[in-house]
């Protein structure tokens, strides 16, 4: 399975449900050169704790897909 598809599956099945619980959402933007770009939506957009959310997402994604070096919110 291509990395983009792996990433989207993890986002849809594991990350979105956690964020939905708090009124937030996440959108896959792109993956290139080890950097995963996402957009936080809903309650997560502009939340003062969004940097912690991204750190948690980054940790999870790196564990599941070692090719990912960084997760960036745009």
PDB file of N, CA, C, O and CB in Angstrom:
ATOM      1  N   UNK A   1       0.845  -1.178   0.000  1.00  0.00           N
ATOM      2  CA  UNK A   1       0.000   0.000   0.000  1.00  0.00           C
ATOM      3  C   UNK A   1       0.890   1.242   0.000  1.00  0.00           C
ATOM      4  O   UNK A   1       1.816   1.330   0.807  1.00  0.00           O
ATOM      5  CB  UNK A   1      -0.961  -0.002   1.223  1.00  0.00           C
ATOM      6  N   UNK A   2       0.630   2.199  -0.885  1.00  0.00           N
ATOM      7  CA  UNK A   2       1.427   3.441  -0.915  1.00  0.00           C
ATOM      8  C   UNK A   2       1.347   4.184   0.429  1.00  0.00           C
ATOM      9  O   UNK A   2       0.359   4.076   1.156  1.00  0.00           O
ATOM     10  CB  UNK A   2       0.936   4.368  -2.061  1.00  0.00           C
ATOM     11  N   UNK A   3       2.400   4.931   0.735  1.00  0.00           N
ATOM     12  CA  UNK A   3       2.457   5.661   2.008  1.00  0.00           C
ATOM     13  C   UNK A   3       1.268   6.601   2.164  1.00  0.00           C
ATOM     14  O   UNK A   3       0.687   6.674   3.246  1.00  0.00           O
ATOM     15  CB  UNK A   3       3.762   6.453   2.111  1.00  0.00           C
ATOM     16  N   UNK A   4       0.890   7.327   1.102  1.00  0.00           N
ATOM     17  CA  UNK A   4      -0.260   8.237   1.203  1.00  0.00           C
ATOM     18  C   UNK A   4      -1.502   7.490   1.679  1.00  0.00           C
ATOM     19  O   UNK A   4      -2.242   7.986   2.529  1.00  0.00           O
ATOM     20  CB  UNK A   4      -0.539   8.912  -0.156  1.00  0.00           C
ATOM     21  N   UNK A   5      -1.727   6.313   1.137  1.00  0.00           N
ATOM     22  CA  UNK A   5      -2.906   5.526   1.524  1.00  0.00           C
ATOM     23  C   UNK A   5      -2.794   5.034   2.969  1.00  0.00           C
ATOM     24  O   UNK A   5      -3.791   5.003   3.690  1.00  0.00           O
ATOM     25  CB  UNK A   5      -3.085   4.326   0.572  1.00  0.00           C
ATOM     26  N   UNK A   6      -1.595   4.653   3.394  1.00  0.00           N
ATOM     27  CA  UNK A   6      -1.383   4.239   4.783  1.00  0.00           C
ATOM     28  C   UNK A   6      -1.696   5.401   5.732  1.00  0.00           C
ATOM     29  O   UNK A   6      -2.373   5.233   6.746  1.00  0.00           O
ATOM     30  CB  UNK A   6       0.077   3.746   4.991  1.00  0.00           C
ATOM     31  N   UNK A   7      -1.186   6.577   5.377  1.00  0.00           N
ATOM     32  CA  UNK A   7      -1.399   7.774   6.201  1.00  0.00           C
ATOM     33  C   UNK A   7      -2.889   8.079   6.304  1.00  0.00           C
ATOM     34  O   UNK A   7      -3.404   8.300   7.399  1.00  0.00           O
ATOM     35  CB  UNK A   7      -0.639   8.991   5.612  1.00  0.00           C
ATOM     36  N   UNK A   8      -3.579   8.092   5.170  1.00  0.00           N
ATOM     37  CA  UNK A   8      -5.011   8.408   5.167  1.00  0.00           C
ATOM     38  C   UNK A   8      -5.804   7.404   5.998  1.00  0.00           C
ATOM     39  O   UNK A   8      -6.753   7.776   6.688  1.00  0.00           O
ATOM     40  CB  UNK A   8      -5.546   8.434   3.732  1.00  0.00           C
ATOM     41  N   UNK A   9      -5.417   6.147   5.931  1.00  0.00           N
ATOM     42  CA  UNK A   9      -6.107   5.114   6.702  1.00  0.00           C
ATOM     43  C   UNK A   9      -5.933   5.357   8.201  1.00  0.00           C
ATOM     44  O   UNK A   9      -6.899   5.274   8.959  1.00  0.00           O
ATOM     45  CB  UNK A   9      -5.581   3.715   6.321  1.00  0.00           C
ATOM     46  N   UNK A  10      -4.712   5.655   8.627  1.00  0.00           N
ATOM     47  CA  UNK A  10      -4.449   5.932  10.048  1.00  0.00           C
ATOM     48  C   UNK A  10      -5.216   7.170  10.496  1.00  0.00           C
ATOM     49  O   UNK A  10      -5.818   7.179  11.570  1.00  0.00           O
ATOM     50  CB  UNK A  10      -2.933   6.124  10.298  1.00  0.00           C
ATOM     51  N   UNK A  11      -5.191   8.213   9.671  1.00  0.00           N
ATOM     52  CA  UNK A  11      -5.929   9.437  10.008  1.00  0.00           C
ATOM     53  C   UNK A  11      -7.414   9.127  10.164  1.00  0.00           C
ATOM     54  O   UNK A  11      -8.027   9.503  11.163  1.00  0.00           O
ATOM     55  CB  UNK A  11      -5.717  10.525   8.923  1.00  0.00           C
ATOM     56  N   UNK A  12      -7.991   8.441   9.178  1.00  0.00           N
ATOM     57  CA  UNK A  12      -9.431   8.163   9.195  1.00  0.00           C
ATOM     58  C   UNK A  12      -9.852   7.228  10.324  1.00  0.00           C
ATOM     59  O   UNK A  12     -10.884   7.441  10.959  1.00  0.00           O
ATOM     60  CB  UNK A  12      -9.848   7.567   7.877  1.00  0.00           C
ATOM     61  N   UNK A  13      -9.052   6.191  10.574  1.00  0.00           N
ATOM     62  CA  UNK A  13      -9.467   5.159  11.521  1.00  0.00           C
ATOM     63  C   UNK A  13      -9.021   5.404  12.963  1.00  0.00           C
ATOM     64  O   UNK A  13      -9.654   4.909  13.895  1.00  0.00           O
ATOM     65  CB  UNK A  13      -8.941   3.846  11.072  1.00  0.00           C
ATOM     66  N   UNK A  14      -7.940   6.162  13.155  1.00  0.00           N
ATOM     67  CA  UNK A  14      -7.415   6.314  14.509  1.00  0.00           C
ATOM     68  C   UNK A  14      -7.386   7.756  15.015  1.00  0.00           C
ATOM     69  O   UNK A  14      -7.706   8.014  16.175  1.00  0.00           O
ATOM     70  CB  UNK A  14      -6.040   5.752  14.566  1.00  0.00           C
ATOM     71  N   UNK A  15      -7.006   8.684  14.157  1.00  0.00           N
ATOM     72  CA  UNK A  15      -6.835  10.059  14.627  1.00  0.00           C
ATOM     73  C   UNK A  15      -8.149  10.841  14.609  1.00  0.00           C
ATOM     74  O   UNK A  15      -8.490  11.502  15.590  1.00  0.00           O
ATOM     75  CB  UNK A  15      -5.799  10.775  13.772  1.00  0.00           C
ATOM     76  N   UNK A  16      -8.883  10.768  13.503  1.00  0.00           N
ATOM     77  CA  UNK A  16     -10.142  11.512  13.424  1.00  0.00           C
ATOM     78  C   UNK A  16     -11.100  11.188  14.566  1.00  0.00           C
ATOM     79  O   UNK A  16     -11.660  12.109  15.162  1.00  0.00           O
ATOM     80  CB  UNK A  16     -10.819  11.229  12.108  1.00  0.00           C
ATOM     81  N   UNK A  17     -11.311   9.902  14.894  1.00  0.00           N
ATOM     82  CA  UNK A  17     -12.242   9.619  16.003  1.00  0.00           C
ATOM     83  C   UNK A  17     -11.837  10.290  17.323  1.00  0.00           C
ATOM     84  O   UNK A  17     -12.700  10.729  18.084  1.00  0.00           O
ATOM     85  CB  UNK A  17     -12.338   8.117  16.215  1.00  0.00           C
ATOM     86  N   UNK A  18     -10.534  10.369  17.596  1.00  0.00           N
ATOM     87  CA  UNK A  18     -10.071  11.036  18.816  1.00  0.00           C
ATOM     88  C   UNK A  18     -10.386  12.528  18.765  1.00  0.00           C
ATOM     89  O   UNK A  18     -10.832  13.109  19.755  1.00  0.00           O
ATOM     90  CB  UNK A  18      -8.557  10.817  19.011  1.00  0.00           C
ATOM     91  N   UNK A  19     -10.152  13.143  17.613  1.00  0.00           N
ATOM     92  CA  UNK A  19     -10.387  14.578  17.487  1.00  0.00           C
ATOM     93  C   UNK A  19     -11.874  14.905  17.459  1.00  0.00           C
ATOM     94  O   UNK A  19     -12.295  15.910  18.031  1.00  0.00           O
ATOM     95  CB  UNK A  19      -9.716  15.111  16.231  1.00  0.00           C
ATOM     96  N   UNK A  20     -12.679  14.064  16.796  1.00  0.00           N
ATOM     97  CA  UNK A  20     -14.136  14.273  16.752  1.00  0.00           C
ATOM     98  C   UNK A  20     -14.713  14.348  18.157  1.00  0.00           C
ATOM     99  O   UNK A  20     -15.640  15.114  18.421  1.00  0.00           O
ATOM    100  CB  UNK A  20     -14.824  13.142  15.961  1.00  0.00           C
ATOM    101  N   UNK A  21     -14.149  13.537  19.062  1.00  0.00           N
ATOM    102  CA  UNK A  21     -14.620  13.493  20.449  1.00  0.00           C
ATOM    103  C   UNK A  21     -14.593  14.877  21.086  1.00  0.00           C
ATOM    104  O   UNK A  21     -15.438  15.191  21.925  1.00  0.00           O
ATOM    105  CB  UNK A  21     -13.766  12.523  21.272  1.00  0.00           C
ATOM    106  N   UNK A  22     -13.630  15.705  20.694  1.00  0.00           N
ATOM    107  CA  UNK A  22     -13.492  17.057  21.250  1.00  0.00           C
ATOM    108  C   UNK A  22     -13.966  18.139  20.282  1.00  0.00           C
ATOM    109  O   UNK A  22     -13.700  19.322  20.492  1.00  0.00           O
ATOM    110  CB  UNK A  22     -12.045  17.316  21.628  1.00  0.00           C
ATOM    111  N   UNK A  23     -14.666  17.737  19.227  1.00  0.00           N
ATOM    112  CA  UNK A  23     -15.204  18.719  18.281  1.00  0.00           C
ATOM    113  C   UNK A  23     -14.220  19.143  17.207  1.00  0.00           C
ATOM    114  O   UNK A  23     -14.457  20.124  16.501  1.00  0.00           O
ATOM    115  CB  UNK A  23     -15.660  19.927  19.020  1.00  0.00           C
ATOM    116  N   UNK A  24     -13.123  18.417  17.074  1.00  0.00           N
ATOM    117  CA  UNK A  24     -12.115  18.773  16.089  1.00  0.00           C
ATOM    118  C   UNK A  24     -12.110  17.834  14.906  1.00  0.00           C
ATOM    119  O   UNK A  24     -12.874  16.870  14.850  1.00  0.00           O
ATOM    120  CB  UNK A  24     -10.759  18.792  16.722  1.00  0.00           C
ATOM    121  N   UNK A  25     -11.239  18.129  13.965  1.00  0.00           N
ATOM    122  CA  UNK A  25     -11.084  17.305  12.776  1.00  0.00           C
ATOM    123  C   UNK A  25      -9.683  17.538  12.221  1.00  0.00           C
ATOM    124  O   UNK A  25      -8.988  18.471  12.623  1.00  0.00           O
ATOM    125  CB  UNK A  25     -12.182  17.630  11.707  1.00  0.00           C
ATOM    126  N   UNK A  26      -9.288  16.688  11.305  1.00  0.00           N
ATOM    127  CA  UNK A  26      -7.977  16.796  10.667  1.00  0.00           C
ATOM    128  C   UNK A  26      -8.122  16.440   9.199  1.00  0.00           C
ATOM    129  O   UNK A  26      -8.914  15.575   8.825  1.00  0.00           O
ATOM    130  CB  UNK A  26      -6.928  15.875  11.360  1.00  0.00           C
ATOM    131  N   UNK A  27      -7.344  17.122   8.381  1.00  0.00           N
ATOM    132  CA  UNK A  27      -7.369  16.882   6.938  1.00  0.00           C
ATOM    133  C   UNK A  27      -5.953  16.589   6.448  1.00  0.00           C
ATOM    134  O   UNK A  27      -5.020  17.336   6.743  1.00  0.00           O
ATOM    135  CB  UNK A  27      -7.973  18.101   6.180  1.00  0.00           C
ATOM    136  N   UNK A  28      -5.800  15.505   5.702  1.00  0.00           N
ATOM    137  CA  UNK A  28      -4.521  15.192   5.054  1.00  0.00           C
ATOM    138  C   UNK A  28      -4.317  16.211   3.936  1.00  0.00           C
ATOM    139  O   UNK A  28      -5.214  16.422   3.120  1.00  0.00           O
ATOM    140  CB  UNK A  28      -4.494  13.707   4.494  1.00  0.00           C
ATOM    141  N   UNK A  29      -3.143  16.844   3.891  1.00  0.00           N
ATOM    142  CA  UNK A  29      -2.836  17.792   2.820  1.00  0.00           C
ATOM    143  C   UNK A  29      -1.861  17.156   1.843  1.00  0.00           C
ATOM    144  O   UNK A  29      -2.162  17.032   0.656  1.00  0.00           O
ATOM    145  CB  UNK A  29      -2.252  19.109   3.393  1.00  0.00           C
ATOM    146  N   UNK A  30      -0.684  16.750   2.337  1.00  0.00           N
ATOM    147  CA  UNK A  30       0.281  16.069   1.467  1.00  0.00           C
ATOM    148  C   UNK A  30       1.365  15.407   2.288  1.00  0.00           C
ATOM    149  O   UNK A  30       1.592  15.740   3.452  1.00  0.00           O
ATOM    150  CB  UNK A  30       0.903  17.052   0.470  1.00  0.00           C
ATOM    151  N   UNK A  31       2.026  14.462   1.649  1.00  0.00           N
ATOM    152  CA  UNK A  31       3.214  13.827   2.211  1.00  0.00           C
ATOM    153  C   UNK A  31       4.295  13.909   1.154  1.00  0.00           C
ATOM    154  O   UNK A  31       4.117  13.452   0.025  1.00  0.00           O
ATOM    155  CB  UNK A  31       2.940  12.336   2.645  1.00  0.00           C
ATOM    156  N   UNK A  32       5.427  14.502   1.535  1.00  0.00           N
ATOM    157  CA  UNK A  32       6.550  14.599   0.602  1.00  0.00           C
ATOM    158  C   UNK A  32       7.849  14.716   1.389  1.00  0.00           C
ATOM    159  O   UNK A  32       7.944  15.473   2.354  1.00  0.00           O
ATOM    160  CB  UNK A  32       6.378  15.812  -0.354  1.00  0.00           C
ATOM    161  N   UNK A  33       8.848  13.949   0.956  1.00  0.00           N
ATOM    162  CA  UNK A  33      10.198  14.011   1.535  1.00  0.00           C
ATOM    163  C   UNK A  33      10.201  13.845   3.050  1.00  0.00           C
ATOM    164  O   UNK A  33      10.935  14.535   3.757  1.00  0.00           O
ATOM    165  CB  UNK A  33      10.853  15.328   1.176  1.00  0.00           C
ATOM    166  N   UNK A  34       9.370  12.919   3.547  1.00  0.00           N
ATOM    167  CA  UNK A  34       9.357  12.638   4.972  1.00  0.00           C
ATOM    168  C   UNK A  34       8.511  13.578   5.807  1.00  0.00           C
ATOM    169  O   UNK A  34       8.416  13.409   7.023  1.00  0.00           O
ATOM    170  CB  UNK A  34      10.724  12.665   5.475  1.00  0.00           C
ATOM    171  N   UNK A  35       7.889  14.575   5.170  1.00  0.00           N
ATOM    172  CA  UNK A  35       7.088  15.550   5.904  1.00  0.00           C
ATOM    173  C   UNK A  35       5.616  15.362   5.565  1.00  0.00           C
ATOM    174  O   UNK A  35       5.210  15.429   4.405  1.00  0.00           O
ATOM    175  CB  UNK A  35       7.541  16.994   5.581  1.00  0.00           C
ATOM    176  N   UNK A  36       4.829  15.125   6.611  1.00  0.00           N
ATOM    177  CA  UNK A  36       3.394  14.995   6.475  1.00  0.00           C
ATOM    178  C   UNK A  36       2.762  16.335   6.840  1.00  0.00           C
ATOM    179  O   UNK A  36       2.960  16.848   7.942  1.00  0.00           O
ATOM    180  CB  UNK A  36       2.841  13.840   7.369  1.00  0.00           C
ATOM    181  N   UNK A  37       2.003  16.892   5.907  1.00  0.00           N
ATOM    182  CA  UNK A  37       1.309  18.158   6.160  1.00  0.00           C
ATOM    183  C   UNK A  37      -0.173  17.872   6.350  1.00  0.00           C
ATOM    184  O   UNK A  37      -0.808  17.181   5.554  1.00  0.00           O
ATOM    185  CB  UNK A  37       1.534  19.174   4.993  1.00  0.00           C
ATOM    186  N   UNK A  38      -0.697  18.431   7.436  1.00  0.00           N
ATOM    187  CA  UNK A  38      -2.107  18.264   7.759  1.00  0.00           C
ATOM    188  C   UNK A  38      -2.717  19.628   8.086  1.00  0.00           C
ATOM    189  O   UNK A  38      -2.005  20.592   8.367  1.00  0.00           O
ATOM    190  CB  UNK A  38      -2.290  17.278   8.944  1.00  0.00           C
ATOM    191  N   UNK A  39      -4.024  19.685   8.045  1.00  0.00           N
ATOM    192  CA  UNK A  39      -4.745  20.898   8.415  1.00  0.00           C
ATOM    193  C   UNK A  39      -5.718  20.523   9.532  1.00  0.00           C
ATOM    194  O   UNK A  39      -6.536  19.615   9.383  1.00  0.00           O
ATOM    195  CB  UNK A  39      -5.498  21.530   7.177  1.00  0.00           C
ATOM    196  N   UNK A  40      -5.613  21.235  10.643  1.00  0.00           N
ATOM    197  CA  UNK A  40      -6.542  21.009  11.750  1.00  0.00           C
ATOM    198  C   UNK A  40      -7.807  21.820  11.487  1.00  0.00           C
ATOM    199  O   UNK A  40      -7.751  22.966  11.040  1.00  0.00           O
ATOM    200  CB  UNK A  40      -5.896  21.401  13.126  1.00  0.00           C
ATOM    201  N   UNK A  41      -8.953  21.196  11.778  1.00  0.00           N
ATOM    202  CA  UNK A  41     -10.257  21.809  11.525  1.00  0.00           C
ATOM    203  C   UNK A  41     -11.098  21.796  12.799  1.00  0.00           C
ATOM    204  O   UNK A  41     -10.714  21.217  13.815  1.00  0.00           O
ATOM    205  CB  UNK A  41     -10.996  21.071  10.383  1.00  0.00           C
ATOM    206  N   UNK A  42     -12.241  22.445  12.717  1.00  0.00           N
ATOM    207  CA  UNK A  42     -13.177  22.450  13.830  1.00  0.00           C
ATOM    208  C   UNK A  42     -12.557  23.064  15.073  1.00  0.00           C
ATOM    209  O   UNK A  42     -11.844  24.064  14.994  1.00  0.00           O
ATOM    210  CB  UNK A  42     -13.650  21.041  14.127  1.00  0.00           C
ATOM    211  N   UNK A  43     -12.832  22.461  16.216  1.00  0.00           N
ATOM    212  CA  UNK A  43     -12.334  22.987  17.484  1.00  0.00           C
ATOM    213  C   UNK A  43     -10.811  22.985  17.564  1.00  0.00           C
ATOM    214  O   UNK A  43     -10.229  23.737  18.346  1.00  0.00           O
ATOM    215  CB  UNK A  43     -12.900  22.186  18.630  1.00  0.00           C
ATOM    216  N   UNK A  44     -10.163  22.142  16.759  1.00  0.00           N
ATOM    217  CA  UNK A  44      -8.693  22.070  16.778  1.00  0.00           C
ATOM    218  C   UNK A  44      -8.038  23.270  16.087  1.00  0.00           C
ATOM    219  O   UNK A  44      -6.910  23.641  16.411  1.00  0.00           O
ATOM    220  CB  UNK A  44      -8.227  20.780  16.107  1.00  0.00           C
ATOM    221  N   UNK A  45      -8.744  23.863  15.148  1.00  0.00           N
ATOM    222  CA  UNK A  45      -8.192  25.010  14.412  1.00  0.00           C
ATOM    223  C   UNK A  45      -8.084  26.197  15.363  1.00  0.00           C
ATOM    224  O   UNK A  45      -9.095  26.689  15.865  1.00  0.00           O
ATOM    225  CB  UNK A  45      -9.082  25.373  13.170  1.00  0.00           C
ATOM    226  N   UNK A  46      -6.890  26.642  15.603  1.00  0.00           N
ATOM    227  CA  UNK A  46      -6.662  27.792  16.465  1.00  0.00           C
ATOM    228  C   UNK A  46      -6.692  27.477  17.954  1.00  0.00           C
ATOM    229  O   UNK A  46      -6.559  28.391  18.768  1.00  0.00           O
ATOM    230  CB  UNK A  46      -7.672  28.827  16.172  1.00  0.00           C
ATOM    231  N   UNK A  47      -6.857  26.244  18.329  1.00  0.00           N
ATOM    232  CA  UNK A  47      -6.855  25.858  19.742  1.00  0.00           C
ATOM    233  C   UNK A  47      -5.464  26.102  20.321  1.00  0.00           C
ATOM    234  O   UNK A  47      -4.454  25.865  19.657  1.00  0.00           O
ATOM    235  CB  UNK A  47      -7.275  24.363  19.919  1.00  0.00           C
ATOM    236  N   UNK A  48      -5.424  26.573  21.554  1.00  0.00           N
ATOM    237  CA  UNK A  48      -4.127  26.852  22.174  1.00  0.00           C
ATOM    238  C   UNK A  48      -3.304  25.590  22.406  1.00  0.00           C
ATOM    239  O   UNK A  48      -2.094  25.668  22.618  1.00  0.00           O
ATOM    240  CB  UNK A  48      -4.329  27.571  23.487  1.00  0.00           C
ATOM    241  N   UNK A  49      -3.957  24.420  22.367  1.00  0.00           N
ATOM    242  CA  UNK A  49      -3.252  23.160  22.560  1.00  0.00           C
ATOM    243  C   UNK A  49      -2.988  22.423  21.253  1.00  0.00           C
ATOM    244  O   UNK A  49      -2.607  21.253  21.272  1.00  0.00           O
ATOM    245  CB  UNK A  49      -4.038  22.276  23.486  1.00  0.00           C
ATOM    246  N   UNK A  50      -3.185  23.093  20.115  1.00  0.00           N
ATOM    247  CA  UNK A  50      -3.014  22.422  18.823  1.00  0.00           C
ATOM    248  C   UNK A  50      -1.583  21.940  18.612  1.00  0.00           C
ATOM    249  O   UNK A  50      -1.368  20.933  17.937  1.00  0.00           O
ATOM    250  CB  UNK A  50      -3.410  23.357  17.692  1.00  0.00           C
ATOM    251  N   UNK A  51      -0.610  22.633  19.173  1.00  0.00           N
ATOM    252  CA  UNK A  51       0.778  22.169  19.013  1.00  0.00           C
ATOM    253  C   UNK A  51       0.982  20.836  19.730  1.00  0.00           C
ATOM    254  O   UNK A  51       1.735  19.986  19.253  1.00  0.00           O
ATOM    255  CB  UNK A  51       1.774  23.226  19.558  1.00  0.00           C
ATOM    256  N   UNK A  52       0.325  20.649  20.858  1.00  0.00           N
ATOM    257  CA  UNK A  52       0.403  19.364  21.566  1.00  0.00           C
ATOM    258  C   UNK A  52      -0.301  18.271  20.772  1.00  0.00           C
ATOM    259  O   UNK A  52       0.150  17.126  20.738  1.00  0.00           O
ATOM    260  CB  UNK A  52      -0.219  19.480  22.975  1.00  0.00           C
ATOM    261  N   UNK A  53      -1.401  18.631  20.139  1.00  0.00           N
ATOM    262  CA  UNK A  53      -2.120  17.675  19.295  1.00  0.00           C
ATOM    263  C   UNK A  53      -1.220  17.214  18.163  1.00  0.00           C
ATOM    264  O   UNK A  53      -1.139  16.018  17.881  1.00  0.00           O
ATOM    265  CB  UNK A  53      -3.420  18.300  18.732  1.00  0.00           C
ATOM    266  N   UNK A  54      -0.542  18.149  17.512  1.00  0.00           N
ATOM    267  CA  UNK A  54       0.358  17.810  16.402  1.00  0.00           C
ATOM    268  C   UNK A  54       1.504  16.938  16.895  1.00  0.00           C
ATOM    269  O   UNK A  54       1.897  15.991  16.214  1.00  0.00           O
ATOM    270  CB  UNK A  54       0.913  19.090  15.736  1.00  0.00           C
ATOM    271  N   UNK A  55       2.044  17.246  18.073  1.00  0.00           N
ATOM    272  CA  UNK A  55       3.120  16.412  18.629  1.00  0.00           C
ATOM    273  C   UNK A  55       2.655  14.975  18.838  1.00  0.00           C
ATOM    274  O   UNK A  55       3.386  14.034  18.530  1.00  0.00           O
ATOM    275  CB  UNK A  55       3.619  16.998  19.958  1.00  0.00           C
ATOM    276  N   UNK A  56       1.446  14.804  19.359  1.00  0.00           N
ATOM    277  CA  UNK A  56       0.902  13.469  19.572  1.00  0.00           C
ATOM    278  C   UNK A  56       0.672  12.728  18.266  1.00  0.00           C
ATOM    279  O   UNK A  56       0.950  11.534  18.154  1.00  0.00           O
ATOM    280  CB  UNK A  56      -0.389  13.555  20.343  1.00  0.00           C
ATOM    281  N   UNK A  57       0.158  13.457  17.277  1.00  0.00           N
ATOM    282  CA  UNK A  57      -0.062  12.867  15.954  1.00  0.00           C
ATOM    283  C   UNK A  57       1.266  12.464  15.343  1.00  0.00           C
ATOM    284  O   UNK A  57       1.388  11.386  14.761  1.00  0.00           O
ATOM    285  CB  UNK A  57      -0.804  13.851  15.025  1.00  0.00           C
ATOM    286  N   UNK A  58       2.264  13.333  15.477  1.00  0.00           N
ATOM    287  CA  UNK A  58       3.588  13.045  14.928  1.00  0.00           C
ATOM    288  C   UNK A  58       4.171  11.781  15.560  1.00  0.00           C
ATOM    289  O   UNK A  58       4.713  10.928  14.857  1.00  0.00           O
ATOM    290  CB  UNK A  58       4.534  14.240  15.153  1.00  0.00           C
ATOM    291  N   UNK A  59       4.063  11.662  16.865  1.00  0.00           N
ATOM    292  CA  UNK A  59       4.589  10.481  17.547  1.00  0.00           C
ATOM    293  C   UNK A  59       3.905   9.215  17.037  1.00  0.00           C
ATOM    294  O   UNK A  59       4.571   8.225  16.737  1.00  0.00           O
ATOM    295  CB  UNK A  59       4.402  10.611  19.070  1.00  0.00           C
ATOM    296  N   UNK A  60       2.583   9.248  16.938  1.00  0.00           N
ATOM    297  CA  UNK A  60       1.831   8.092  16.466  1.00  0.00           C
ATOM    298  C   UNK A  60       2.210   7.730  15.037  1.00  0.00           C
ATOM    299  O   UNK A  60       2.430   6.559  14.726  1.00  0.00           O
ATOM    300  CB  UNK A  60       0.336   8.362  16.556  1.00  0.00           C
ATOM    301  N   UNK A  61       2.287   8.728  14.174  1.00  0.00           N
ATOM    302  CA  UNK A  61       2.584   8.473  12.767  1.00  0.00           C
ATOM    303  C   UNK A  61       4.002   7.934  12.586  1.00  0.00           C
ATOM    304  O   UNK A  61       4.222   7.033  11.777  1.00  0.00           O
ATOM    305  CB  UNK A  61       2.401   9.751  11.949  1.00  0.00           C
ATOM    306  N   UNK A  62       4.954   8.473  13.326  1.00  0.00           N
ATOM    307  CA  UNK A  62       6.339   7.989  13.232  1.00  0.00           C
ATOM    308  C   UNK A  62       6.459   6.534  13.674  1.00  0.00           C
ATOM    309  O   UNK A  62       7.232   5.765  13.103  1.00  0.00           O
ATOM    310  CB  UNK A  62       7.265   8.863  14.080  1.00  0.00           C
ATOM    311  N   UNK A  63       5.687   6.164  14.695  1.00  0.00           N
ATOM    312  CA  UNK A  63       5.719   4.781  15.169  1.00  0.00           C
ATOM    313  C   UNK A  63       5.152   3.830  14.125  1.00  0.00           C
ATOM    314  O   UNK A  63       5.654   2.719  13.956  1.00  0.00           O
ATOM    315  CB  UNK A  63       4.940   4.646  16.477  1.00  0.00           C
ATOM    316  N   UNK A  64       4.118   4.257  13.433  1.00  0.00           N
ATOM    317  CA  UNK A  64       3.437   3.390  12.474  1.00  0.00           C
ATOM    318  C   UNK A  64       4.072   3.418  11.088  1.00  0.00           C
ATOM    319  O   UNK A  64       4.046   2.424  10.363  1.00  0.00           O
ATOM    320  CB  UNK A  64       1.989   3.788  12.367  1.00  0.00           C
ATOM    321  N   UNK A  65       4.649   4.577  10.724  1.00  0.00           N
ATOM    322  CA  UNK A  65       5.268   4.734   9.403  1.00  0.00           C
ATOM    323  C   UNK A  65       6.622   5.424   9.614  1.00  0.00           C
ATOM    324  O   UNK A  65       6.689   6.653   9.640  1.00  0.00           O
ATOM    325  CB  UNK A  65       4.336   5.569   8.414  1.00  0.00           C
ATOM    326  N   UNK A  66       7.688   4.652   9.762  1.00  0.00           N
ATOM    327  CA  UNK A  66       9.007   5.218  10.083  1.00  0.00           C
ATOM    328  C   UNK A  66       9.541   6.218   9.053  1.00  0.00           C
ATOM    329  O   UNK A  66      10.412   7.026   9.374  1.00  0.00           O
ATOM    330  CB  UNK A  66       9.994   4.108  10.230  1.00  0.00           C
ATOM    331  N   UNK A  67       9.031   6.172   7.828  1.00  0.00           N
ATOM    332  CA  UNK A  67       9.486   7.110   6.806  1.00  0.00           C
ATOM    333  C   UNK A  67       9.093   8.562   7.134  1.00  0.00           C
ATOM    334  O   UNK A  67       9.699   9.506   6.627  1.00  0.00           O
ATOM    335  CB  UNK A  67       8.913   6.711   5.448  1.00  0.00           C
ATOM    336  N   UNK A  68       8.083   8.725   7.979  1.00  0.00           N
ATOM    337  CA  UNK A  68       7.649  10.073   8.357  1.00  0.00           C
ATOM    338  C   UNK A  68       8.650  10.643   9.360  1.00  0.00           C
ATOM    339  O   UNK A  68       8.919  10.047  10.403  1.00  0.00           O
ATOM    340  CB  UNK A  68       6.200  10.056   8.959  1.00  0.00           C
ATOM    341  N   UNK A  69       9.185  11.796   9.021  1.00  0.00           N
ATOM    342  CA  UNK A  69      10.167  12.463   9.877  1.00  0.00           C
ATOM    343  C   UNK A  69       9.560  13.612  10.651  1.00  0.00           C
ATOM    344  O   UNK A  69      10.063  13.988  11.710  1.00  0.00           O
ATOM    345  CB  UNK A  69      11.324  12.967   9.050  1.00  0.00           C
ATOM    346  N   UNK A  70       8.467  14.180  10.124  1.00  0.00           N
ATOM    347  CA  UNK A  70       7.868  15.365  10.753  1.00  0.00           C
ATOM    348  C   UNK A  70       6.400  15.447  10.329  1.00  0.00           C
ATOM    349  O   UNK A  70       6.026  15.053   9.225  1.00  0.00           O
ATOM    350  CB  UNK A  70       8.642  16.680  10.355  1.00  0.00           C
ATOM    351  N   UNK A  71       5.585  15.972  11.248  1.00  0.00           N
ATOM    352  CA  UNK A  71       4.187  16.293  10.931  1.00  0.00           C
ATOM    353  C   UNK A  71       4.042  17.798  11.144  1.00  0.00           C
ATOM    354  O   UNK A  71       4.367  18.320  12.210  1.00  0.00           O
ATOM    355  CB  UNK A  71       3.155  15.462  11.834  1.00  0.00           C
ATOM    356  N   UNK A  72       3.555  18.476  10.125  1.00  0.00           N
ATOM    357  CA  UNK A  72       3.410  19.933  10.183  1.00  0.00           C
ATOM    358  C   UNK A  72       1.961  20.311   9.929  1.00  0.00           C
ATOM    359  O   UNK A  72       1.324  19.801   9.007  1.00  0.00           O
ATOM    360  CB  UNK A  72       4.340  20.626   9.155  1.00  0.00           C
ATOM    361  N   UNK A  73       1.446  21.218  10.761  1.00  0.00           N
ATOM    362  CA  UNK A  73       0.113  21.765  10.557  1.00  0.00           C
ATOM    363  C   UNK A  73       0.233  23.008   9.688  1.00  0.00           C
ATOM    364  O   UNK A  73       1.066  23.880   9.933  1.00  0.00           O
ATOM    365  CB  UNK A  73      -0.581  22.093  11.914  1.00  0.00           C
ATOM    366  N   UNK A  74      -0.614  23.071   8.672  1.00  0.00           N
ATOM    367  CA  UNK A  74      -0.574  24.270   7.806  1.00  0.00           C
ATOM    368  C   UNK A  74      -1.912  24.978   7.857  1.00  0.00           C
ATOM    369  O   UNK A  74      -2.092  26.005   7.203  1.00  0.00           O
ATOM    370  CB  UNK A  74      -0.221  23.893   6.335  1.00  0.00           C
TER     371      UNK A  74
END
